């Protein structure tokens, strides 16, 4: 998977008005499952969390999002790895007016 980038401007900013990036779908059939996630404070001040879901994205908007403990309440650039399958991740800016970017890369160990 090529890197996926989204930016969210403030807790009520874009691309949605709820402080969320669009869901970034992941391939749950990939083995081993490895996803790198970076969040970068681009401008201003903000607080954010990365969330993940097990919901099937093809059935519509996910209804249940869980907080990734290693990127929860972040206020500075940080990163994390996922090793257990989830169907999607997203950035959720919870407070502030700054711009935060999420970068997601899912590795592939195939030949």
MARNU-908934 format. One record per residue: residue number from 1; chain; z negated, x, y negated of N, C-alpha, C in turn. Coordinates in nm, 4 decimals. Layout:
<pts>
PT pos unit       nw       nu       nv      caw      cau      cav       cw       cu       cv
PT NUM    A        Z        X        Y        Z        X        Y        Z        X        Y
...
</pts>
This chain:
<pts>
PT pos unit       nw       nu       nv      caw      cau      cav       cw       cu       cv
PT   1    A   0.0000   0.0846   0.1173   0.0000   0.0000   0.0000   0.0000   0.0890  -0.1235
PT   2    A   0.0851   0.0589  -0.2152   0.0848   0.1287  -0.3433  -0.0385   0.0872  -0.4226
PT   3    A  -0.0835   0.1720  -0.5145  -0.1984   0.1330  -0.5963  -0.1708   0.0041  -0.6731
PT   4    A  -0.2719  -0.0814  -0.6813  -0.2642  -0.2063  -0.7574  -0.3602  -0.1919  -0.8749
PT   5    A  -0.3117  -0.2233  -0.9951  -0.3904  -0.2119  -1.1171  -0.3992  -0.3485  -1.1865
PT   6    A  -0.5206  -0.3840  -1.2285  -0.5391  -0.5017  -1.3142  -0.6426  -0.4660  -1.4188
PT   7    A  -0.6272  -0.5223  -1.5373  -0.7256  -0.5044  -1.6439  -0.7810  -0.6397  -1.6827
PT   8    A  -0.9112  -0.6418  -1.7121  -0.9769  -0.7629  -1.7611  -1.0411  -0.7267  -1.8939
PT   9    A  -1.0192  -0.8107  -1.9946  -1.0712  -0.7874  -2.1289  -1.1897  -0.8795  -2.1517
PT  10    A  -1.3099  -0.8266  -2.1446  -1.4307  -0.9036  -2.1698  -1.4575  -1.0080  -2.0631
PT  11    A  -1.5763  -1.0675  -2.0717  -1.6185  -1.1634  -1.9698  -1.5451  -1.2967  -1.9805
PT  12    A  -1.4758  -1.3191  -2.0904  -1.3959  -1.4416  -2.1022  -1.2497  -1.4081  -2.1262
PT  13    A  -1.2142  -1.2851  -2.0969  -1.0796  -1.2385  -2.1273  -0.9847  -1.2427  -2.0104
PT  14    A  -0.8652  -1.1874  -2.0329  -0.7551  -1.1968  -1.9399  -0.7641  -1.1012  -1.8248
PT  15    A  -0.6819  -1.1222  -1.7238  -0.5709  -1.2165  -1.7280  -0.6134  -1.3623  -1.7138
PT  16    A  -0.7345  -1.3890  -1.6638  -0.7846  -1.5266  -1.6584  -0.8878  -1.5434  -1.7699
PT  17    A  -0.9319  -1.6659  -1.7940  -1.0308  -1.6892  -1.8989  -1.1724  -1.6870  -1.8439
PT  18    A  -1.1885  -1.6518  -1.7168  -1.3204  -1.6498  -1.6541  -1.3718  -1.5086  -1.6258
PT  19    A  -1.3047  -1.4070  -1.6794  -1.3471  -1.2701  -1.6581  -1.3045  -1.2116  -1.5248
PT  20    A  -1.2179  -1.2812  -1.4504  -1.1743  -1.2342  -1.3189  -1.0320  -1.1811  -1.3220
PT  21    A  -1.0092  -1.0764  -1.2423  -0.8715  -1.0348  -1.2170  -0.8155  -1.1275  -1.1094
PT  22    A  -0.6851  -1.1294  -1.0908  -0.6307  -1.2028  -0.9764  -0.6815  -1.1396  -0.8463
PT  23    A  -0.6905  -1.2171  -0.7387  -0.7268  -1.1578  -0.6100  -0.6225  -1.0543  -0.5680
PT  24    A  -0.6690  -0.9439  -0.5124  -0.5807  -0.8394  -0.4618  -0.5841  -0.8485  -0.3097
PT  25    A  -0.4770  -0.9001  -0.2475  -0.4775  -0.9196  -0.1027  -0.4767  -0.7862  -0.0272
PT  26    A  -0.5452  -0.7861   0.0866  -0.5527  -0.6684   0.1721  -0.5041  -0.7034   0.3117
PT  27    A  -0.4583  -0.6034   0.3852  -0.4073  -0.6233   0.5212  -0.5214  -0.6063   0.6207
PT  28    A  -0.5742  -0.7181   0.6711  -0.6882  -0.7127   0.7631  -0.6488  -0.6638   0.9016
PT  29    A  -0.5196  -0.6573   0.9308  -0.4738  -0.6121   1.0618  -0.4544  -0.4612   1.0684
PT  30    A  -0.4713  -0.3946   0.9567  -0.4532  -0.2502   0.9540  -0.5716  -0.1814   1.0211
PT  31    A  -0.5442  -0.0888   1.1071  -0.6512  -0.0144   1.1717  -0.6228   0.1338   1.1634
PT  32    A  -0.7148   0.2135   1.1199  -0.8448   0.1700   1.0690  -0.8312   0.1083   0.9294
PT  33    A  -0.9224   0.0179   0.8996  -0.9226  -0.0504   0.7706  -0.9936   0.0401   0.6701
PT  34    A  -0.9215   0.0868   0.5692  -0.9793   0.1728   0.4666  -0.9210   0.1343   0.3316
PT  35    A  -1.0095   0.1021   0.2372  -0.9664   0.0634   0.1021  -1.0476   0.1427   0.0004
PT  36    A  -0.9794   0.2053  -0.0934  -1.0434   0.2746  -0.2048  -1.0367   0.1841  -0.3274
PT  37    A  -1.1492   0.1723  -0.3966  -1.1571   0.0881  -0.5162  -1.2176   0.1709  -0.6284
PT  38    A  -1.1512   0.1742  -0.7430  -1.2057   0.2391  -0.8622  -1.2104   0.1366  -0.9742
PT  39    A  -1.3160   0.1419  -1.0529  -1.3239   0.0601  -1.1734  -1.3435   0.1554  -1.2907
PT  40    A  -1.2673   0.1311  -1.3958  -1.2628   0.2235  -1.5082  -1.2898   0.1461  -1.6370
PT  41    A  -1.3902   0.1897  -1.7117  -1.4151   0.1326  -1.8435  -1.3144   0.1943  -1.9388
PT  42    A  -1.2197   0.1139  -1.9865  -1.1098   0.1641  -2.0694  -1.1497   0.1665  -2.2168
PT  43    A  -1.2068   0.0577  -2.2657  -1.2495   0.0499  -2.4052  -1.3751  -0.0342  -2.4163
PT  44    A  -1.4509  -0.0140  -2.5245  -1.5641  -0.0990  -2.5565  -1.6804  -0.0856  -2.4607
PT  45    A  -1.7538  -0.1964  -2.4456  -1.8710  -0.2028  -2.3588  -1.8619  -0.3294  -2.2754
PT  46    A  -1.8900  -0.3159  -2.1465  -1.8844  -0.4308  -2.0569  -1.9720  -0.4042  -1.9351
PT  47    A  -2.0016  -0.5104  -1.8635  -2.0715  -0.5040  -1.7352  -1.9840  -0.5772  -1.6347
PT  48    A  -1.9691  -0.5208  -1.5136  -1.8792  -0.5804  -1.4166  -1.9260  -0.5598  -1.2745
PT  49    A  -1.8599  -0.6342  -1.1874  -1.8857  -0.6332  -1.0443  -1.7511  -0.6396  -0.9741
PT  50    A  -1.7429  -0.5821  -0.8549  -1.6271  -0.6040  -0.7687  -1.6711  -0.7032  -0.6614
PT  51    A  -1.5860  -0.8002  -0.6363  -1.6149  -0.9037  -0.5374  -1.5105  -0.9001  -0.4267
PT  52    A  -1.5494  -0.9518  -0.3083  -1.4574  -0.9600  -0.1958  -1.4723  -1.0949  -0.1283
PT  53    A  -1.3697  -1.1323  -0.0513  -1.3713  -1.2599   0.0196  -1.3166  -1.2424   0.1600
PT  54    A  -1.3569  -1.3350   0.2461  -1.3025  -1.3438   0.3817  -1.2041  -1.4605   0.3927
PT  55    A  -1.1882  -1.5362   0.2852  -1.1032  -1.6552   0.2863  -0.9560  -1.6204   0.3013
PT  56    A  -0.8810  -1.7116   0.3597  -0.7368  -1.6980   0.3778  -0.6687  -1.7317   0.2451
PT  57    A  -0.6082  -1.6334   0.1807  -0.5461  -1.6548   0.0500  -0.4287  -1.7515   0.0553
PT  58    A  -0.3630  -1.7629   0.1708  -0.2475  -1.8526   0.1801  -0.2889  -1.9994   0.1763
PT  59    A  -0.4180  -2.0276   0.1875  -0.4653  -2.1665   0.1818  -0.5053  -2.2080   0.0411
PT  60    A  -0.4834  -2.1204  -0.0550  -0.5195  -2.1509  -0.1930  -0.6232  -2.0530  -0.2433
PT  61    A  -0.6839  -2.0862  -0.3554  -0.7821  -1.9965  -0.4159  -0.9036  -1.9818  -0.3255
PT  62    A  -0.9512  -1.8593  -0.3069  -1.0721  -1.8391  -0.2262  -1.1893  -1.9159  -0.2844
PT  63    A  -1.2709  -1.9716  -0.1974  -1.3841  -2.0509  -0.2437  -1.5140  -1.9726  -0.2437
PT  64    A  -1.5223  -1.8659  -0.1639  -1.6458  -1.7890  -0.1549  -1.6167  -1.6417  -0.1842
PT  65    A  -1.6837  -1.5899  -0.2865  -1.6733  -1.4479  -0.3215  -1.8097  -1.3841  -0.3039
PT  66    A  -1.8132  -1.2643  -0.2472  -1.9352  -1.1880  -0.2273  -1.9305  -1.0661  -0.3190
PT  67    A  -2.0470  -1.0185  -0.3619  -2.0553  -0.9021  -0.4491  -2.0601  -0.7750  -0.3654
PT  68    A  -1.9777  -0.6785  -0.4004  -1.9794  -0.5473  -0.3379  -2.0965  -0.4699  -0.3980
PT  69    A  -2.1970  -0.4432  -0.3161  -2.3210  -0.3829  -0.3652  -2.3035  -0.2510  -0.4376
PT  70    A  -2.2041  -0.1716  -0.3989  -2.1864  -0.0408  -0.4608  -2.1186  -0.0476  -0.5981
PT  71    A  -2.0616  -0.1626  -0.6330  -2.0076  -0.1820  -0.7685  -2.0566  -0.3178  -0.8187
PT  72    A  -2.1838  -0.3212  -0.8536  -2.2479  -0.4440  -0.9008  -2.3286  -0.4113  -1.0261
PT  73    A  -2.3002  -0.4800  -1.1338  -2.3685  -0.4530  -1.2597  -2.3295  -0.3195  -1.3202
PT  74    A  -2.2083  -0.2737  -1.2908  -2.1609  -0.1444  -1.3405  -2.1349  -0.1498  -1.4904
PT  75    A  -2.1596  -0.0375  -1.5563  -2.1308  -0.0247  -1.6992  -2.0527   0.1033  -1.7292
PT  76    A  -2.0210   0.1792  -1.6243  -1.9447   0.3036  -1.6395  -1.8470   0.3146  -1.5229
PT  77    A  -1.7468   0.3966  -1.5394  -1.6467   0.4197  -1.4363  -1.7134   0.4546  -1.3040
PT  78    A  -1.6672   0.3904  -1.1956  -1.7262   0.4117  -1.0633  -1.6228   0.3825  -0.9556
PT  79    A  -1.6558   0.4197  -0.8313  -1.5646   0.3895  -0.7208  -1.6426   0.3597  -0.5937
PT  80    A  -1.5704   0.3075  -0.4937  -1.6319   0.2707  -0.3664  -1.5243   0.2663  -0.2593
PT  81    A  -1.5685   0.2650  -0.1343  -1.4791   0.2521  -0.0192  -1.5201   0.1319   0.0634
PT  82    A  -1.4208   0.0637   0.1204  -1.4457  -0.0443   0.2164  -1.3933   0.0007   0.3520
PT  83    A  -1.4731  -0.0204   0.4564  -1.4310   0.0165   0.5917  -1.4297  -0.1023   0.6873
PT  84    A  -1.4756  -0.2186   0.6421  -1.4736  -0.3396   0.7236  -1.3727  -0.4367   0.6626
PT  85    A  -1.2946  -0.5053   0.7467  -1.1891  -0.5918   0.6936  -1.2393  -0.7064   0.6062
PT  86    A  -1.1734  -0.7237   0.4923  -1.1874  -0.8394   0.4048  -1.0464  -0.8781   0.3615
PT  87    A  -1.0271  -1.0023   0.3209  -0.8916  -1.0472   0.2898  -0.8469  -1.0139   0.1477
PT  88    A  -0.9432  -0.9980   0.0552  -0.9058  -0.9695  -0.0838  -1.0258  -0.9174  -0.1606
PT  89    A  -0.9955  -0.8489  -0.2711  -1.0983  -0.8062  -0.3661  -1.0532  -0.8475  -0.5054
PT  90    A  -1.1487  -0.8494  -0.5991  -1.1161  -0.8771  -0.7390  -1.2221  -0.8137  -0.8288
PT  91    A  -1.1875  -0.7955  -0.9533  -1.2793  -0.7476  -1.0561  -1.3357  -0.8683  -1.1286
PT  92    A  -1.4671  -0.8684  -1.1513  -1.5309  -0.9774  -1.2256  -1.6147  -0.9160  -1.3376
PT  93    A  -1.5677  -0.9305  -1.4611  -1.6415  -0.8808  -1.5771  -1.7432  -0.9876  -1.6141
PT  94    A  -1.8716  -0.9498  -1.6109  -1.9788  -1.0475  -1.6294  -2.0293  -1.0556  -1.7722
PT  95    A  -2.0107  -0.9477  -1.8500  -2.0598  -0.9487  -1.9884  -1.9859  -0.8438  -2.0695
PT  96    A  -1.9851  -0.8644  -2.1996  -1.9279  -0.7656  -2.2895  -1.7875  -0.8000  -2.3351
PT  97    A  -1.7373  -0.7133  -2.4232  -1.6053  -0.7356  -2.4809  -1.5096  -0.6222  -2.4497
PT  98    A  -1.5535  -0.5269  -2.3689  -1.4691  -0.4133  -2.3363  -1.3600  -0.4477  -2.2370
PT  99    A  -1.2697  -0.3528  -2.2172  -1.1624  -0.3667  -2.1195  -1.1970  -0.2826  -1.9974
PT 100    A  -1.1898  -0.3449  -1.8799  -1.2183  -0.2772  -1.7536  -1.0946  -0.2879  -1.6656
PT 101    A  -1.0618  -0.1793  -1.5980  -0.9467  -0.1769  -1.5080  -0.9955  -0.1551  -1.3653
PT 102    A  -0.9326  -0.2250  -1.2707  -0.9576  -0.2031  -1.1291  -0.8318  -0.1416  -1.0679
PT 103    A  -0.8533  -0.0435  -0.9808  -0.7442   0.0205  -0.9064  -0.7800   0.0100  -0.7588
PT 104    A  -0.6877  -0.0434  -0.6787  -0.7131  -0.0622  -0.5364  -0.6000   0.0034  -0.4570
PT 105    A  -0.6390   0.0851  -0.3578  -0.5428   0.1479  -0.2680  -0.5913   0.1270  -0.1261
PT 106    A  -0.5056   0.0676  -0.0429  -0.5363   0.0542   0.0988  -0.4568   0.1587   0.1743
PT 107    A  -0.5283   0.2449   0.2452  -0.4647   0.3525   0.3180  -0.4021   0.3032   0.4482
PT 108    A  -0.3168   0.3883   0.5026  -0.2524   0.3554   0.6296  -0.2538   0.4791   0.7158
PT 109    A  -0.3080   0.4658   0.8358  -0.3213   0.5815   0.9248  -0.2106   0.5863   1.0287
PT 110    A  -0.1096   0.5010   1.0146  -0.0016   0.4957   1.1132   0.0944   0.6116   1.1006
PT 111    A   0.1896   0.6153   1.1921   0.2895   0.7226   1.1888   0.4236   0.6691   1.1465
</pts>
